[in-house]
Amino acid sequence: MAVAVAFHLTVCAGSLAKPVSESQQRLMYLEQFRIEDAGLSNIGAACIAVLLSWGVETAAEIEEAKIIGILGFGRNLTERPRQLARGA
């Protein structure tokens, strides 16, 4: 019987183990990737500074609705950070 591995992974806290949901695991993984280190095409230092000023520091904080609302970020520039969040 196949069981989803994501729900059986645990985070150890001392001697107690706490189950971590798949969405929590994804968030913890994406928090490791800072946008300024991603090397996204068409996203230069100025765009990164704007994203940082809007609170977008890691791949975990990339949300289309948030980025599309930033003045100067059209569909093309919005897609680049979303690629980072998808792991592309």
URLINFEN-V278523 format. One record per run of one state. SS is the DSSP state (H for helix, E for strand, - for the rest). FROM is the first residue (numbers start at 1). LEN is the number of residues. If there is no record, write none. Layout:
BEGIN
ss: [SS;SS]
from: [FROM;FROM]
len: [LEN;LEN]
END
This chain:
BEGIN
ss: [-;H;-;E;-;E;-;H;-;E;H;-;H;-;E;H;-;H;-;H;-]
from: [1;5;8;10;14;16;20;22;31;34;35;38;45;54;58;59;62;64;69;75;87]
len: [4;3;2;4;2;4;2;9;3;1;3;7;9;4;1;3;2;5;6;12;2]
END
